[in-house]
């Protein structure tokens, strides 16, 4: 029996209602888009908008002008096809080595470049794995995909080298790894020009980009899926959080992500505050745990000395001590203003509903006495001799990680160790150091929730992953590979449980709390939620946003 994902085909009544609604919508006149929506962000990344070649930092800015093969339900986490995704039907073979997509017909490219075809999908994959690509999932695509077949202009068949049950999740806007781009256009103008003046098939089209300042999009009227309700969408780059909020208060912008200590200020100004609960997990990364590090031997951090993955190693005791020195509940209460939860937050990238989660493991309780004892056992008679570096660079999409990193650094200093701080010139520079295996500092990662933990861990944990964030080891590689190759659901579940156990026991990195993403909005801005696309920072469904009269 083949596994099939058809949106709402399992309940005939729902299908009938959907068809009635579809024809009703088709018959109704489309309201003319009006107004300009200004969104503020602290970074644009590298400011090149040819999405398959670039990391997700740029993807969440440009997602409004592109479409993906699949989408993921914002409510259930399940994959969906045919509700704004380019694939109207999708199926995965029982051995999880063949993925077939039937594309929507007649989807036009912006600017009169024809319609989206299977050639464009294959071309987008080719771009993602090409030399020079900085796509976050390039390594996974190269590892998984054997070949892509095009039996007709609207059918794409991906054949993989191994079972690749998590591949489907990488093809949604949740990750922003593979927005589909126009082959004919890129072939004509070249990748550089296509990145500066991009075209897509999404509900907004590119208008202009002023480097370091803003990027502007315009609604596509009579769009094939959903015509936006606002005429223009403008992203502005404003690095300072206080300035972003001040611009909203002055009416110069309408939407921005905020940090937790800005909640009351935003509310006093009459702004709406939107909280997307439990949409992320703050994780303290201790970078430098690489099987093949590219830094100098003298730069090796204390948590990565020797065979650091062994439970009897001094490096393990350092990592566990650093975890015990963090008062998680105090961070939730004072730094996150109650918009977070420590309960169950014990495994990196795992939520209680995820396969493999084991409630027997609990988050480390705050215990500075035990932390000091472990550090003495690790060889630090004088705790000042333990020198660690905390990187305070804000995340590209969820900048609230910075104040929490500052709080953790203060807790470590209170324990008695020496803490240095640093900040990169920009977020992409920090990310590149993890790609190059040269990073040797601690950093607070605001990890997004995914359908399961493995989908996220698979491209930040294995030694052959594009990124290396959570700590590499021979045993963790083995556990990851076992789950990758499993074709049996129970084996995958057991494999993920083993990964969860390893992460909790060996503490190569450790979670702080589940958190909410927070946004301040203009009083008259409406941001509807629906089952559909969502990005890692939860800004999504731009075509549904509108201003109340």
Beta strands, then each sheet from edge to edge (+ up, - down):
strand 1: 3-5
strand 2: 36-41
strand 3: 71-72
strand 4: 79-80
strand 5: 87-92
strand 6: 98-103
strand 7: 145-152
strand 8: 155-160
strand 9: 204-210
strand 10: 214-219
strand 11: 232-237
strand 12: 255-257
strand 13: 272-286
strand 14: 340-341
strand 15: 387-391
strand 16: 418-422
strand 17: 442-448
strand 18: 509-521
strand 19: 525-526
strand 20: 546-547
sheet 1: 1+ 5- 6+ 8- 7+
sheet 2: 9+ 10- 11+ 2+ 12+ 18- 13+ 17- 15- 16-
sheet 3: 9+ 10- 11+ 2+ 12+ 18- 14+
sheet 4: 3+ 4-
sheet 5: 19+ 20-
end
